[in-house]
Amino acid sequence: MSFALHPQLAADCHRLGSFELCRLLLMNEARYPWFILVPQRAGLREVYELDDGGQAQLLRESCALGRALMRAYSGDKLNIAALGNVVPQLHLHHIVRHAGDAAWPAPVWGRHPPRPYGGAELQERLARLAPELPDGFQPAYEAPG
């Protein structure tokens, strides 16, 4: 069995590239810097299903992404979650929150209909993050769909 991105994630996210273990996605919701890490291993639903090395690599990549996001977007809080109630494929949301954002202090899920990125808005979001990503990140952009 080979890795395939869940169709819902493919439909909802811009695909930005890959770390050693994870694919990096950007949720197509322009209100928040909302990124998702997806371990590129087939059939994963939970973190404990990764071997010890995979768990450690996921944590390293999550921490590296978190540092990059907070430097790029100067958030008040970084929310990290692995819910999987709708999309069973293992994925970790990383959402930079600012006091007074559209959903603050509530969770972002279901607060508003999604507001997709416009071209200039998307380019600005990505341009702020690119210099903060670690050297091992391999960019490879694909639009949602």
C-alpha positions in Angstrom: 0.0 0.0 0.0 1.4 3.4 -0.9 0.8 6.8 0.6 -2.1 8.8 -0.9 -3.4 12.1 0.5 -7.0 11.8 1.7 -9.4 13.3 -0.9 -10.9 15.8 1.6 -7.4 17.2 2.4 -6.6 17.4 -1.3 -9.8 19.3 -1.9 -9.5 21.7 1.0 -5.7 22.5 1.0 -2.9 23.9 -1.0 0.0 21.4 -1.0 3.2 23.2 -0.3 5.9 20.5 -0.2 7.4 18.0 2.2 9.7 17.5 5.1 11.5 14.2 5.7 8.3 12.5 7.0 5.4 14.8 6.4 3.7 16.6 3.6 2.9 20.3 4.4 -0.5 21.6 3.5 -2.1 25.1 3.8 -5.9 25.0 4.6 -7.7 27.1 2.0 -9.1 29.4 4.8 -7.6 32.9 4.5 -8.7 34.1 8.0 -6.0 32.1 9.8 -2.5 30.9 9.1 -3.7 27.2 9.2 -1.2 24.6 8.2 -1.4 20.8 8.3 1.3 18.1 8.6 0.4 14.7 7.1 2.9 11.8 7.7 3.5 10.3 4.3 2.9 6.7 5.4 0.0 4.6 4.1 -2.8 3.6 6.4 -2.0 5.8 9.4 -4.8 7.0 11.7 -3.1 7.6 15.0 0.4 8.9 16.1 1.0 5.6 18.1 0.9 3.7 14.8 4.2 5.3 13.8 7.3 3.4 15.0 9.5 5.2 17.6 11.6 6.9 15.0 8.5 8.1 13.1 7.0 9.5 16.3 10.2 11.4 17.1 10.4 12.7 13.5 6.8 13.8 13.6 7.5 15.7 16.8 10.6 17.3 15.3 8.8 18.4 12.2 5.8 19.7 14.2 8.1 21.7 16.4 10.1 23.1 13.5 6.9 24.1 11.8 5.5 25.7 15.0 8.7 27.8 15.4 8.5 28.9 11.7 4.8 29.8 12.0 5.2 31.8 15.1 8.2 33.7 13.7 6.4 34.3 10.4 3.0 35.3 11.7 3.7 36.6 15.3 0.8 34.7 16.9 -0.5 35.0 20.4 -1.1 31.2 20.5 -0.3 28.2 18.3 -3.1 25.6 18.3 -2.0 22.0 17.4 -4.6 19.3 17.0 -5.0 15.8 15.6 -8.8 15.2 15.6 -9.5 13.0 12.6 -13.2 12.8 13.2 -14.0 13.7 9.5 -10.7 12.8 7.9 -9.3 9.5 9.4 -5.9 9.9 7.9 -3.4 11.0 10.5 -2.8 14.8 10.2 -1.8 17.5 12.6 -3.4 21.0 12.3 -1.1 23.9 13.2 -3.2 27.1 13.5 -1.7 30.5 14.5 -4.1 32.4 16.5 -4.3 36.1 17.3 -6.4 37.7 20.0 -9.3 39.2 18.2 -9.1 37.0 15.1 -12.5 36.0 13.5 -13.0 33.0 16.0 -11.1 34.2 19.1 -11.1 32.6 21.6 -13.2 29.8 20.3 -11.9 27.0 18.0 -11.8 27.9 14.3 -13.8 24.8 13.2 -17.3 25.7 12.0 -17.2 29.3 13.2 -17.6 30.8 9.7 -17.9 29.5 6.1 -14.4 29.1 4.7 -13.0 32.2 3.0 -10.6 30.9 0.2 -7.4 32.7 -0.5 -7.2 35.2 -3.3 -4.0 35.1 -5.4 -2.2 38.0 -3.7 -3.3 37.0 -0.3 -2.0 33.4 -0.9 1.4 34.7 -2.2 1.8 37.0 0.8 1.0 34.1 3.3 3.6 31.9 1.6 6.2 34.6 1.2 6.2 35.3 4.9 6.6 31.6 5.8 9.2 30.5 3.2 12.3 32.1 4.8 11.4 30.6 8.2 11.1 27.0 7.1 14.0 24.7 7.9 16.6 23.7 5.3 15.2 20.2 4.9 11.9 21.4 3.6 11.3 20.5 -0.1 8.8 23.0 -1.7 6.4 21.6 -4.4 3.3 23.6 -4.7 -0.1 22.2 -5.9 -3.5 24.1 -5.7 -6.5 22.5 -4.0 -8.6 20.1 -6.0 
